[in-house]
Amino acid sequence: MTFLVTGGTGFIGKRVVAKLLSKNIQVVATDINIDNEQNDFEKYLDSKNISTKGLELRELDMSSKENIKNIFDNYKFTNIVACGYQMSNLIDNNPIKGSEVNIVGMTNLFQAVADYKIKRMVFPSSESVYGTSQKIYGDKPVHEDDYCGLQHQLFTYAVMKLLNEFMAQKFIQKHEISIACTRPSVVFGYGRKRSSLMWAEDFATLPALGKPVHLPFPKNNKDNFIYVDDCAEQMVLLALKDRIDHFAYNSGSETVSGNQLVKIIHELIPDAKISFDENGKYTPFIDEQNDERIRKEISFNPRSLKEGIKAHMNEARRANNLEEIT
């Protein structure tokens, strides 16, 4: 068994790689610019005491058919976890490159699943496919079969994810292949880079390091959260399961308001200083997901939000030579 992990040095991707290696699965981890990321990637694996014996690190531009053909001709991949993607801020700065990676690149991978008889491909879509407000759905957790039109979309990133899902299902129907996606909510954890959601790093990292944090939304704002390691584990388990029953899986864990978030943080760090922007905008996402489908599919329950925040904080503290929270 050999996995291709695109975006393998990134925030979620490196955790997917670590989980696969810990299961003694061969991994080829790729990214578009290895030189910039290799050092942090290797430091992360070393911090987790993960052996790199079964790992190869390769540069890959998913938008290039030649690059795709070359890597698939040189390795006999059995599975793919596709985490390589341009985030919202990068898309806005360079929409052509964003389209090349996020649309052409992902479609190249769907074609490779068919051409090279890949057992299964899993990729993270996003809760943003449900639009920018809970009001569309009423006061209930959003289910995988719920849908909103483009009039409720604000971000090019979200529309690209919708197109990825649409294209993947076309390939599934035409070629009878196995592709699945998760729809993560706010993914938090230590080490996030190049994101328009840097508050999802700061809200736990800064208090963990004894620094104040200011959150750019009112304190009654609600969000659904998933800890990054659990998000990675979900994709790995979906990729490894012999048979799956669905294409799309909500992958959020717990919904809280800003007030409730503060309470959790203060239980871990009583003197943490946290403030909100009461004149700020509410986060442009749904408030709550129904994630029963993925829990049933892979028999895995994500850790509680408090336990996820504690793990996030302790990773930040270890990286800064501070004692862990007990």
N, C-alpha and C positions, 0 to 999 in steps of 0.2 A: 504494500500500500504506500503510495507516494502522493502527498498533497501539494498542490500549487496554492500559495497564499499571496494574492496580489495586495499591494499596499501593506506588505508584511512588516515594514519598519514603523508603521503609523500607530496611532493611539490605540485603536482596537486590534489592528492586525498583529502587532507584536505579542499581544496577549493570546491571540489565536495560535500563533506559532509556538509560544511557550507551552500551551495546553497540549498541542499535538506532540511536541517533543517529549513532554512528560509521560505521554502514553506510548513512547517508543515508536512513533510514526515518522517516517522520512518526510522531510519538508523542503521544498524549494520556495524560499521567500523572495518576492520581487518588489521593486519599487522603481519609480521613474528617475530618482536621483539618489543612488546608494551612497555616494561620497558624503553628502550632507547629513545622512541619517545613521550611517553604520556604527559610529562610536556610541551614540546614545542607545542604539538597539542592542549592541553587545553588552553594554553596561547593565541594561535592564535584565537580560537573560542571566548575566553573572549574579545580579542581586537576588535572583530567584533560585540560584544554584541549579540552573537548567543546563544539562550537557548539550553542546552543539555538535555532537558526533554525527547526528542524522540530519544536519542542516546544510543547505547550500544557499548562498545569497547572490541573487542575480539582478541586474538592471533590466527593466522591461518597460517599454512604452506600449501600453495596451492599444493605442490608436493605430499602431503600425501593423498591418497584416504580415509584413516580413518578420517583424520581431515576434509576433504570435506564432507564426509557422516555425520559426527557428527554435523557440523554446519547447514547443510541443513535439517537434521532430527529435529533439535531443533527450527528452525525458518521457517515461511512460507513466503519466499522471493517472491516478484512479479517481481523484476528487479535487474539487476547487472550492476554496473559500475566497470570495472576491471582495476585498476591503478597499481596493484602490479606487479613489474618487477625488474629484475636486470639490472643495467645500464652498459654501455660499460666497464668502468674501473673495475667494480666488476666481470663482465664476464671474463675479461682478467686475473684477479687475481685468479679466481676459476671457470674455465669453466664447471666443473661438476655441481656445485651448480647452476650456471647460466642456464644450460640446464634443471636441475630439476625444477626450478621455471618458466623459460620462455617458455619452451616447454611442459614438463609434466604437470606443474601447469595450464597453460592456457588451455591445452586439457582437463584436469579434469573439468575445469569450463564449457567448451563447452558441455561436457557430462552431467554435472549437469543441464544445460539449458534444455536439452532434457528430462532427467530423472524426473525433478521436475517441469516441465511445466512452466518455467520462461517466462514471457511475452516478455521481451527483455533484451539482454546483449549488452552493448556498451564498447568498449575498445580503448585506444589510440594506433594506430600503429605509423608510423613515416614517415616524408618526406624522410628519409634515404632509404626507399624502392626504390626510384627513382635513386639511385646510387650517385656517388661522384662528378658529374660535370654537369653543365648546357649544356656543349658542346654536350652531347648525343642527346639533343632535339632541338638544335638551339635556335635562339633568340625569344622565345615565352614562355608564362606562361605554366607550365606543368599541364596537365589535368589528372583526375583520370584514364582514360583509357590508358595513356602513360605507357610504360614499358621498363625496361632495363634488360639484362641478368646478371648472376652472375659474368661475367667477369668485370662488372663495379662496383662491390661491394668491399668494403674494410673492413667493420666492421661486426663482428659476430652478434652484436646487430641487424643490419639491416636485415641480413639473417634470424635471428630468427623471426623478425616481419613479413617477407615475408611468413615464414612457418606458423605463427599464422593465417595470412589472408587466406592462402591456406586451412588449417585445418578447420577454421571457415566455409568457404564456403562448404566444404564437409559435415559438420554437418547440415548446412542449407538445402542442397539438400536432404540428407538422412532422416532427421527428421522433415523437414518443420517447423523449428524454426526461431526466429528473432534475428539475431546478426548483429551489425554494428560496423564499426571502423572509427575513424578519423585519418588523417595523419598530425599531427601538424608539423609546421616548427620550427624555433628556438623559444622555449617557454621561455619568460623572466618574471622576477618578483622577489620579495624579498623573501629570505629564502631558496634558492636552496642549496641542500647538495649532496655530493657523486656523482658528475657529472663530465664528461669529458668536459663539456661546462660551466665551472665556469665563463668564461668571460661574459656569458649571465646574470650573477648576477652582476658582478663587474662593467660593463660599465655604469650602472645607480646608483648602490648603493654607489660606492666610491665617485663619484662627489656629490651625495646627502649629503654625510657626510664630504664634504670639502677636500677630498683626491684625489690625482692624480690617473689616471688609464692608464695602458698600454695594448693595445689590440694586440693579437699575430698574426695579419695578416695585409696586406697592406691596405692603406686607400681607394683604389678603389675596395676592396673586396665587393661583394654584398651578402646580405642575406635577406630572408623573415622572418618576425617576427609575433608572436601572443602573446598577453599578457596573463599570466597564468589564470587570472580570466575569461577571455573570452573563453579560451580553455576549462575550466571546465564547463562554461555555455553551450557551444555547446554540450558537451556530455550529460549533464542533459536534455536539451531540446530534443535531439535525443532519449534518453531513455524514455521520457514521451510521445512522440508523438504517437497517436494511430496507424498510418500507415506511413511507410517510403518507399521511392521509390528506394533506392540504398543500397549497402553494404558498399562502401568506400566513404569517404568524405575528400577532401583536407581541411585543417583547418589553413591555413596561412592567414595573413591579409594584410601586407604592405611590399614591398621590398625597401630597401635603400642601398646605398654604405656607406662605412666608413665615407666619407666626409659629406654625408647627415645626418648621425647619429650624427656627431659632431655638425652640425648646429642646429639640434633639441635640443640636450643637452644644447648648449649655449643659446638657447632661454629660457630655464628654469633656468639654472645656468650660467650666463654670464662669470664668472671667472673660470669655470671648466677646469682642465688641463688634456688633453687627447692626448696620443701619440700612434703611430702604429709601427709595425715591418715591414718595407718595404722589408726586406729580408725573412719575414715569409711566410708560405704557405697559400694559399687561403683556406677558410673553405670548407670541403669536402661535400658540399651539392649542390642541385640545387639552382638557384638564385631566382626563382619566381614560385608561384603556381597560378592556376586559382581556386578560391574558390567560384565560382558562385553557384555550386551545393548545398553546405551546407547553404548558405545565403537564397536560394530559399526554401530549405526543411524546415527550422525551423524559417524563417522570423526574423532572428537575424543578425545584422551587428556589428562585433567587433568594439571597439573604435579605433580611429586613433592611429598611433604609438606614436605621441606626447602625447596624453592623457594617453596611457598605460604607457609610461615612467614616466609621472608625477605621476600616481598612484603608480608605483613601488618606485619612490623616496620618496613619502610621507609616504609610509609604512615603509621604512627604517628610515626616519627621526623620525616618531612617536616612533619606537622601540628604538631609541637612544636619546629620550627626546629633540628633536629639533622641532622648529616650522615648519609647513607644508608650502610648496610652494603654493602661491595663483595664 
